């Protein structure tokens, strides 16, 4: 078994519902065009407020993927 090398990308997922859904949206979108996704790390969380209510989440994640041999 050889040592692995990873590549990371940074994406920002959005959601009107929750932080978790924003992360899932980013990971699901990455999965459509990238292979070998292995992990994610939340690096930033933001939101939009209207009339004292949170109406939109933005969550930035780093996604790690294994580089193919």
Order of alpha helices (4+ residues) and beta strands (2+ residues): beta-alpha-beta-beta
